Amino acid sequence: MMEEIQFKPEYQGKGVFRELYGFVLKNINKDLKFIKANASINNHKSIGILEKFGLSNMGLNKNGRSYHFKGDFDGLLEWYESENLVG
């Protein structure tokens, strides 16, 4: 579980997030079935990233302030490999 990942504006758009996820995907147990994530309803960048990764918006969380996303782990791994992000 990774929780509350945020980057200062000066580090955004520089590939840090991709590098982090690349590291995680190279080192995580490949037997996972699905991925879950949350994004604040006002955080359009995070929502866009999660959608780009192929995760589906499952609706609002119980707190009503963030969306719950879910996706197939194999699909996420295939997307990363197709983008040459995981070696």
Secondary structure, 3 states (H helix, E strand, C coil): CCCCCCCCHHHCCCCHHHHHHHHHHHHCCCCCCEEEEEEECCCHHHHHHHHHCCCEEEEECCCCCEEEEEEEHHHHHHHHHHCCCCC
